Amino acid sequence: RDENRVLTGANVQGTPISLPLDMVAMGLTMVSVLSERRLNRLLNPALSVGLPAFLTKGAGMFSGLMLSQYTADTLIVEQRILSPPACIQSIPAAADQEDFVSMGMNGALKAKQILENAHGVLAIELIGAAQALDFREFTPGRGTLAARAAVRKVVEHLEVDRPLFPDHNAMRAAVERCDVLDAVQAEVGALATSW
């Protein structure tokens, strides 16, 4: 550890790592796009089945969550820019001794950024979903109530416009910690997954 020495293991082909990372990155981008489209349905009064425009009682005077959608859209644009696969970007180097490079590190770095953006997009959708539930006059199921309560521990109901970046950042951290998922599972039991 204290020596200035490099040991190589001749693990020269990283495609088994870079190709799956590229697929994960594209999948995360797709999930984020679906999340934003659900948010759009909540904010658009033509699609929201009776919810107020931008989830505010004062549309026209207040922006509500309109600018939150802009933030989600910006994160998705960045994801789309980063989504093309890195594993096909090889450039020969070292007098063609390095004739094919998997670009795995580039793939890992962009997948990490896409994941961070996905946390932000999902956080904004959860904020919007909790706000929408506040306007509904029916009682949702136990899991949905637990999810809304988990959001409300982090983000207050938006009565009048306020700077939303603290809400976005706090909810993003909650998404990373899986707070909403944990709250729902504590209420209704483990959510089954089948692969």
C-alpha positions in Angstrom: 0.0 0.0 0.0 2.8 2.4 0.7 4.7 1.3 -2.4 4.4 3.2 -5.7 3.7 0.0 -7.6 1.0 -1.1 -10.1 0.1 -4.8 -10.4 -1.9 -5.8 -13.5 -4.2 -8.9 -13.6 -4.6 -9.0 -17.4 -8.3 -8.4 -17.0 -8.3 -6.6 -20.3 -11.9 -6.9 -21.5 -14.5 -5.1 -19.4 -17.5 -5.6 -21.7 -19.1 -8.0 -19.2 -19.4 -5.0 -16.9 -19.8 -2.1 -19.3 -22.6 -3.6 -21.4 -24.9 -4.3 -18.4 -24.1 -0.8 -16.9 -25.3 0.7 -20.2 -28.5 -1.3 -20.1 -29.1 -0.3 -16.5 -28.6 3.4 -17.4 -31.1 3.2 -20.2 -33.6 1.4 -18.0 -33.3 4.0 -15.3 -34.0 6.7 -17.9 -37.1 4.9 -19.1 -38.4 4.6 -15.5 -37.8 8.3 -15.0 -39.7 9.2 -18.2 -42.6 7.1 -16.9 -42.5 8.8 -13.6 -42.5 12.3 -15.2 -45.5 11.3 -17.4 -47.5 10.3 -14.3 -46.5 13.6 -12.7 -47.8 15.4 -15.9 -51.2 13.6 -15.5 -51.4 15.0 -11.9 -50.6 18.6 -12.9 -52.6 18.9 -16.1 -56.3 19.6 -15.3 -57.3 18.1 -18.7 -55.9 14.7 -17.5 -56.1 14.7 -13.7 -59.8 14.0 -13.3 -60.8 17.0 -11.2 -57.5 18.0 -9.6 -56.6 21.7 -9.7 -54.1 22.9 -12.3 -50.6 22.4 -11.1 -52.0 21.1 -7.8 -52.6 24.5 -6.4 -55.9 26.2 -5.4 -54.6 29.5 -6.8 -53.6 28.5 -10.4 -52.9 31.7 -12.2 -51.7 33.5 -9.1 -49.6 30.6 -7.8 -47.4 28.2 -9.8 -48.0 25.2 -7.6 -45.8 22.3 -8.8 -45.4 23.6 -12.4 -41.8 24.4 -11.9 -41.2 21.1 -10.2 -42.1 19.5 -13.5 -39.5 21.7 -15.2 -36.9 20.4 -12.8 -38.0 16.7 -13.5 -37.9 17.4 -17.3 -34.4 18.9 -17.0 -33.1 15.9 -15.1 -34.6 13.6 -17.8 -33.0 15.6 -20.6 -29.6 15.0 -18.9 -30.4 11.3 -18.6 -31.3 11.1 -22.3 -28.0 12.8 -23.2 -26.1 10.3 -21.0 -28.1 7.2 -22.1 -26.4 6.2 -25.4 -24.2 3.3 -24.7 -20.5 3.9 -23.7 -19.5 0.3 -24.5 -19.6 1.0 -28.3 -17.3 4.1 -28.1 -14.0 2.3 -28.2 -11.0 4.2 -29.7 -7.8 2.2 -30.4 -4.8 3.5 -28.5 -1.2 2.6 -27.6 -0.1 2.0 -31.3 -3.2 -0.2 -31.6 -2.1 -2.5 -28.8 -5.2 -1.3 -27.0 -7.4 -2.1 -30.0 -10.7 -2.4 -28.1 -11.6 -0.7 -24.8 -14.9 -1.4 -23.1 -15.3 2.1 -21.8 -16.6 0.6 -18.5 -15.5 3.5 -16.3 -17.3 5.9 -18.5 -20.4 3.7 -18.4 -20.2 3.5 -14.6 -19.9 7.2 -14.2 -22.8 8.0 -16.5 -25.0 5.3 -14.9 -24.3 6.8 -11.5 -25.4 10.3 -12.7 -28.5 8.8 -14.3 -29.3 7.0 -11.0 -28.9 10.3 -9.1 -31.2 12.0 -11.5 -33.7 9.2 -11.2 -33.9 9.8 -7.5 -34.7 13.4 -8.2 -37.4 12.6 -10.7 -39.1 10.0 -8.5 -38.9 12.5 -5.5 -40.8 15.1 -7.5 -43.4 12.6 -8.5 -43.9 11.5 -4.9 -44.3 15.2 -3.8 -46.9 15.6 -6.6 -48.7 12.4 -5.6 -49.0 13.4 -2.0 -50.2 16.9 -3.0 -52.8 15.3 -5.3 -54.0 13.0 -2.5 -54.5 16.1 -0.3 -57.1 17.4 -2.7 -59.0 14.1 -3.0 -62.1 13.5 -0.9 -61.9 9.7 -0.7 -59.9 7.6 1.7 -57.0 5.8 0.0 -55.8 2.4 0.9 -53.4 1.7 3.9 -50.3 1.5 1.7 -51.1 4.8 -0.1 -51.8 6.5 3.2 -48.5 5.3 4.6 -46.7 6.5 1.5 -48.3 10.0 1.8 -47.4 10.1 5.5 -43.8 9.3 4.6 -43.7 12.1 2.1 -45.3 14.5 4.6 -42.6 13.8 7.1 -40.2 15.4 4.7 -42.3 17.8 2.6 -45.2 19.9 3.8 -48.4 20.5 1.8 -47.9 23.3 -0.7 -50.5 25.9 0.2 -48.9 28.9 -1.4 -45.8 29.2 -3.6 -42.4 28.8 -1.9 -38.9 27.9 -3.1 -39.2 24.2 -3.8 -35.5 23.2 -4.1 -35.3 22.4 -0.3 -38.4 20.1 -0.7 -36.9 18.5 -3.8 -33.6 17.9 -2.1 -35.1 16.5 1.1 -37.4 14.2 -0.8 -34.6 13.0 -3.1 -32.6 12.0 0.0 -35.7 10.2 1.3 -36.0 8.3 -2.0 -32.4 7.3 -1.7 -33.0 6.0 1.8 -36.2 4.1 0.6 -38.3 5.8 3.2 -41.5 5.6 1.3 -41.0 2.0 0.4 -40.1 1.1 4.0 -43.2 2.9 5.3 -45.5 1.1 2.8 -44.0 -2.3 3.6 -44.3 -1.6 7.3 -48.0 -1.0 6.8 -49.0 -3.7 4.2 -46.1 -6.2 4.4 -43.3 -7.0 2.0 -44.1 -6.2 -1.6 -43.6 -9.3 -3.6 -41.2 -9.3 -6.5 -40.8 -12.0 -9.1 -38.0 -12.1 -11.6 
